[in-house]
Amino acid sequence: MELFALLCSAVIFVLEIGVALGSNNIYKDIFQNYAKELIPTWNVPTPLKLSINAAPSTIVSFTELEEKLTMTMSITVNWTDHRLTWNPTLYNNTHVLTIPPHDIWLPYLYLANSVNDVKPIGQEADFYVILVTNGMVYWTPGGVFEAQCASDVSKFPFDTQFCSFIFTMWGILPGEVEYDVYSKVPDLKYFFANSDWTVIDTYQNGSLIGGDSSAFVVGISIKRKPVYYVVTVILPTLLFCLMNPLIFCLPVESGERISLGMTILLAYAIFLTIVAASIPAKSDPLCIVLLVLVCIMMVSGVIVILTIISAYYYYMEDISHANPCLRNLTLRFKQKQNFRDKLNLEENKDTNSNSFSDSSFSGKDLSKTLDIIFCVISFVLFIGILSAYFLYILIA
């Protein structure tokens, strides 16, 4: 048994040496007169077909202010170079050869919509190349790609962004290279989820850019995870929208109405700053939540003004100078407070139905009437603004 094991080990060792010698001989023979500067189809009228497939690995970041998507991705490219064929029977049945990338012609693929310097991908690192006996070449470069991506923040923070990575070969005549994709969708086998974005759709295809130049396009749709902005912006805004009209429920004597109104107004300004710092300054279309916060701030500012008006009437001594409509409305409110008085007024009603007695109420009653009106109007405005926003998010 020991002798048999030694014989097997010797045979395996000899075979490994033979394969190594075969690979060495292949390398010397096929690269003896090989010119890597020439495209594989330089003397053939047919275009070079690049079979290509993308494999995104992770979304590094999406920067709305710079309109940039950063993603780590690898690209598998294979083509046929008839100058790199050999007969495997002459080289110890060696069918596959792995070589360094600088010894062979490689397609100079560029990211056309890059936000950085335009450099060929895969040239900064040694991504090994696999050769097959029939001349098929497999190359899988990768890296961190930063592509220009026009952002649509109209539904922020419930927005969905669509970005594309456009790969092409500069300096190649139209029709000299064709891109043939493995499938209509990239390979997401090694994709890692992002904490801020969710991938909802992907695609890849070979298309034309500039009318005549071909390119390989990888598209990706990502949806923002809105939990952070819902907790830090949306929910506090809803809470303050409920609190703001309640200013008119505070007693005027407390002296806290205006201070509370200004505090809420400043809080809206802080939320507006948070949202404005997260979106482009010239976003088109406009961010709706930004517009909503501006409208809410305007209503909140008007509430502070209305609070001052209500306080003015509260301390008014001579109510004969007050608006007649306001006095009439105040009288009607006081009549409804006492059902018995209302019945007496209806029984002894004279011919002038619009008559009222100024001595029956004071400036405090006028202020209370205004508080009721202002509170209802404020709630209606806030509910209308928020309802319009959520309907836009759900329907548009």
C-alpha positions in Angstrom: 0.0 0.0 0.0 2.8 2.4 0.8 4.4 1.6 -2.5 1.2 2.2 -4.4 0.8 5.6 -2.6 4.3 6.6 -3.6 3.6 5.6 -7.2 0.4 7.7 -7.3 2.2 10.7 -5.8 5.0 10.4 -8.4 2.5 10.2 -11.3 0.6 13.3 -10.0 3.9 15.1 -9.6 4.9 14.2 -13.1 1.6 15.3 -14.5 1.8 18.6 -12.7 5.3 19.2 -14.1 4.0 18.3 -17.5 1.2 20.8 -17.3 3.5 23.5 -16.0 5.9 22.8 -18.9 3.0 22.7 -21.3 1.7 26.1 -20.0 5.2 27.5 -20.3 5.6 26.3 -23.9 2.1 27.7 -24.8 3.0 31.1 -23.4 6.2 31.2 -25.4 4.7 30.0 -28.6 1.5 32.0 -28.9 3.1 35.3 -27.7 6.2 35.0 -29.8 4.7 37.1 -32.6 1.7 38.5 -30.8 1.1 42.3 -31.0 -1.1 43.4 -28.2 -1.5 46.9 -29.6 -3.7 45.6 -32.4 -7.4 44.8 -32.0 -8.1 41.1 -32.5 -10.2 41.8 -35.6 -7.7 44.2 -37.2 -7.5 42.2 -40.4 -11.0 40.8 -40.3 -14.0 42.8 -41.8 -16.4 41.6 -39.1 -16.8 43.6 -35.9 -15.4 42.5 -32.6 -18.1 41.0 -30.4 -17.7 41.7 -26.7 -19.8 39.5 -24.5 -20.3 41.5 -21.3 -22.0 41.2 -18.0 -22.1 43.4 -14.9 -22.1 42.2 -11.3 -22.8 45.0 -8.8 -21.5 44.3 -5.3 -22.7 47.2 -3.2 -24.0 50.8 -3.2 -21.4 52.9 -1.6 -23.4 56.1 -1.5 -25.8 58.3 -3.4 -25.0 62.0 -3.0 -28.0 64.2 -3.9 -26.1 67.5 -3.6 -23.5 66.3 -6.1 -26.0 64.1 -8.1 -23.6 61.2 -7.9 -24.0 57.5 -7.4 -21.0 55.5 -6.1 -21.1 51.8 -6.6 -18.6 48.9 -6.4 -19.0 46.6 -9.4 -17.2 44.1 -11.5 -17.6 43.5 -15.2 -17.0 40.2 -16.9 -15.9 40.6 -20.5 -15.0 37.8 -23.0 -14.1 37.9 -26.6 -12.4 35.7 -29.2 -8.8 36.4 -30.3 -7.9 34.0 -33.0 -4.2 34.7 -32.6 -4.3 33.0 -29.1 -5.3 29.5 -30.2 -3.3 26.3 -29.7 -3.6 22.6 -30.1 -3.9 21.1 -26.5 -2.6 17.7 -27.6 0.8 19.3 -28.3 1.0 20.8 -24.8 0.1 18.0 -22.4 -3.7 18.5 -23.0 -3.6 22.0 -21.5 -6.9 23.7 -22.3 -6.8 26.8 -20.1 -4.1 29.3 -19.4 -4.0 32.1 -16.8 -1.8 35.1 -17.7 -1.2 38.6 -16.5 -3.3 41.3 -18.2 -0.4 43.4 -19.5 0.6 40.7 -21.9 -2.6 40.7 -24.0 -4.9 43.1 -25.9 -7.6 44.3 -23.5 -10.6 46.4 -24.4 -10.2 50.0 -23.1 -13.6 50.4 -21.5 -14.4 53.8 -20.1 -17.2 55.0 -17.8 -18.6 57.7 -20.1 -20.7 59.4 -17.4 -18.0 59.4 -14.8 -17.7 62.3 -12.4 -13.9 61.7 -12.0 -11.0 61.5 -14.4 -11.9 59.4 -17.5 -9.6 56.3 -17.1 -9.9 52.8 -18.6 -11.3 50.4 -16.1 -9.1 47.6 -14.8 -5.8 49.2 -15.7 -4.8 50.2 -12.2 -4.9 46.6 -10.9 -3.8 43.2 -12.2 -7.0 41.4 -13.0 -5.7 38.1 -14.5 -6.9 36.9 -17.9 -8.0 33.4 -18.7 -7.3 32.0 -22.1 -9.0 29.0 -23.6 -7.6 26.8 -26.3 -10.1 28.0 -29.0 -9.0 31.6 -28.5 -11.7 32.7 -26.1 -10.5 35.3 -23.6 -12.2 36.0 -20.2 -11.4 39.1 -18.2 -13.1 40.4 -15.1 -12.1 43.9 -14.0 -13.8 45.8 -11.2 -13.6 48.8 -9.1 -15.5 51.7 -7.5 -17.4 53.6 -10.1 -18.8 57.1 -9.6 -21.4 58.0 -12.2 -23.3 61.2 -12.8 -27.0 60.7 -11.9 -29.7 63.3 -12.1 -31.6 63.2 -8.9 -35.4 63.5 -8.6 -36.1 64.6 -5.0 -39.7 65.7 -5.5 -41.0 62.9 -3.2 -38.2 63.2 -0.7 -37.8 61.3 1.6 -40.0 58.7 -0.2 -38.1 59.2 -3.5 -36.8 56.7 -6.0 -33.7 57.4 -8.0 -32.7 55.9 -11.4 -29.1 55.9 -12.4 -27.1 54.4 -15.3 -23.5 53.4 -15.8 -22.5 53.9 -19.5 -19.4 51.9 -20.5 -17.9 52.5 -24.0 -14.6 52.3 -25.9 -13.3 55.7 -27.0 -11.5 56.0 -30.3 -13.2 52.9 -31.8 -14.9 53.5 -35.2 -18.7 53.0 -35.2 -19.6 49.4 -36.0 -16.1 48.1 -35.1 -17.2 46.7 -31.7 -20.5 45.2 -30.7 -21.7 44.6 -27.1 -23.5 41.3 -26.5 -25.0 41.1 -22.9 -25.3 37.7 -21.1 -28.8 38.6 -19.8 -31.1 41.5 -19.5 -30.3 42.0 -15.8 -27.0 42.2 -14.0 -25.7 39.4 -11.8 -26.7 40.2 -8.2 -25.4 37.1 -6.7 -22.7 38.9 -4.7 -24.7 42.1 -4.0 -24.7 43.4 -0.4 -27.7 45.4 0.8 -27.2 49.1 1.6 -28.5 50.6 4.9 -30.0 53.7 3.2 -31.2 52.4 -0.2 -33.1 49.4 -1.6 -32.6 48.2 -5.1 -36.0 47.8 -6.8 -35.0 47.2 -10.4 -31.9 46.6 -12.6 -31.2 46.1 -16.3 -28.3 46.0 -18.8 -28.1 46.2 -22.5 -26.0 47.3 -25.4 -27.2 50.5 -27.0 -26.1 53.5 -29.1 -24.9 56.8 -27.6 -24.3 59.9 -29.7 -26.2 58.4 -32.6 -23.5 56.0 -33.8 -21.2 54.9 -31.0 -22.1 51.7 -29.2 -22.0 51.3 -25.4 -22.8 48.9 -22.6 -25.4 50.4 -20.2 -26.1 49.2 -16.7 -29.2 50.8 -15.1 -30.3 50.6 -11.5 -33.3 51.9 -9.7 -33.0 52.5 -5.9 -35.5 53.6 -3.3 -34.6 55.5 -0.2 -35.3 54.0 3.2 -37.2 56.9 4.7 -37.2 55.9 8.4 -34.6 58.4 9.5 -36.3 61.4 7.9 -39.7 60.3 9.0 -38.6 60.2 12.6 -36.5 63.4 12.5 -38.7 65.6 10.1 -42.1 64.2 9.2 -43.3 63.2 12.7 -42.1 66.3 14.5 -43.7 68.4 11.8 -47.1 66.6 12.3 -46.8 67.1 16.0 -46.1 70.8 15.7 -49.0 71.2 13.2 -51.3 69.9 15.9 -49.7 72.1 18.6 -49.6 75.3 16.6 -53.4 76.0 16.5 -53.7 75.2 20.2 -52.0 78.4 20.9 -55.4 80.0 20.8 -56.5 77.7 23.6 -54.0 79.2 26.0 -55.3 82.0 28.3 -54.3 85.4 27.1 -53.3 86.3 30.7 -50.6 83.7 30.8 -48.5 85.7 28.3 -47.2 82.5 26.7 -49.0 82.6 23.4 -46.5 84.6 21.4 -43.5 82.8 22.9 -44.9 79.4 22.1 -45.8 80.5 18.6 -42.2 81.8 18.0 -40.7 78.6 19.4 -42.7 76.5 17.0 -41.8 78.8 14.1 -38.1 78.5 14.9 -38.5 74.7 15.1 -39.9 74.7 11.5 -36.9 76.7 10.5 -34.6 74.0 11.9 -36.5 71.2 10.0 -36.3 73.3 6.9 -32.5 73.6 7.3 -32.2 69.8 7.7 -34.2 69.1 4.5 -32.4 71.8 2.5 -29.0 70.4 3.5 -30.0 67.0 2.0 -31.2 68.0 -1.4 -29.7 69.9 -4.3 -30.1 73.7 -4.2 -31.4 73.7 -7.8 -33.4 70.5 -7.8 -35.8 70.1 -10.7 -38.6 69.2 -10.0 -38.9 71.0 -6.7 -38.8 69.0 -3.4 -42.4 68.9 -2.3 -41.6 68.5 1.4 -39.5 71.7 1.2 -42.5 73.5 -0.2 -44.7 72.0 2.5 -42.4 73.2 5.2 -42.3 76.7 3.7 -46.2 76.8 3.6 -46.4 75.6 7.2 -43.9 78.2 8.3 -46.0 80.9 6.6 -49.1 79.7 8.3 -47.2 79.5 11.6 -46.1 83.1 11.1 -49.6 84.2 10.4 -50.7 82.5 13.6 -48.3 84.7 15.6 -49.9 87.8 13.9 -53.4 86.5 14.7 -52.4 85.9 18.3 -51.4 89.6 18.6 -54.7 90.6 17.0 -56.6 88.5 19.5 -54.7 89.9 22.4 -55.5 93.4 21.1 -59.2 92.8 21.3 -58.9 91.1 24.7 -57.7 94.3 26.3 -60.1 96.6 24.3 -62.1 98.7 26.7 -64.5 100.4 24.3 -65.8 97.7 22.0 -68.0 100.1 20.1 -65.0 100.6 17.8 -64.8 96.9 17.0 -65.9 95.5 13.7 -69.7 95.2 13.6 -69.6 91.7 12.0 -67.3 90.6 14.8 -69.6 92.0 17.4 -72.6 90.4 15.8 -70.9 87.0 15.6 -69.8 87.3 19.2 -73.3 88.0 20.3 -74.6 84.9 18.4 -71.9 82.8 20.2 -73.0 84.1 23.6 -76.7 83.3 22.7 -75.8 79.7 21.9 -74.1 79.2 25.2 -77.3 79.6 27.1 -80.2 77.6 25.7 -82.7 79.3 27.9 -81.6 82.8 26.9 -81.8 81.7 23.3 -85.4 80.7 23.7 -86.2 84.0 25.4 -84.5 85.9 22.7 -86.5 84.0 20.0 -89.8 84.7 21.8 -89.1 88.5 22.4 -87.4 89.0 19.0 -88.2 92.4 17.6 -88.3 93.4 14.0 -84.6 94.2 13.7 -83.0 90.8 13.8 -79.5 92.3 13.5 -79.8 94.4 16.7 -77.5 93.6 19.7 -76.5 95.1 22.9 -72.8 96.2 23.4 -73.3 96.0 27.2 -74.0 92.3 27.0 -70.4 91.3 26.2 -66.8 92.8 26.4 -63.5 92.7 24.7 -62.7 89.3 26.2 -65.7 87.9 24.4 -64.5 89.3 21.1 -61.1 87.8 21.7 -62.7 84.4 22.5 -64.7 84.5 19.3 -61.5 85.3 17.3 -59.7 82.5 19.0 -62.3 80.0 17.9 -62.3 81.3 14.4 -58.5 81.4 14.1 -58.1 77.9 15.7 -60.5 76.3 13.2 -59.0 78.1 10.2 -55.5 77.1 11.3 -56.4 73.4 11.7 -58.1 73.5 8.3 -55.0 75.0 6.6 -52.6 72.5 8.3 -54.8 69.5 7.5 -55.2 70.7 3.9 -51.4 71.2 3.4 -50.5 67.8 4.9 -53.3 66.0 3.0 -52.2 67.4 -0.3 -48.6 66.3 0.4 -49.5 62.7 1.3 -51.9 62.4 -1.6 -49.1 63.6 -3.9 -46.8 60.9 -2.4 -49.3 58.2 -2.8 -50.8 59.0 -6.2 -48.1 60.9 -8.2 
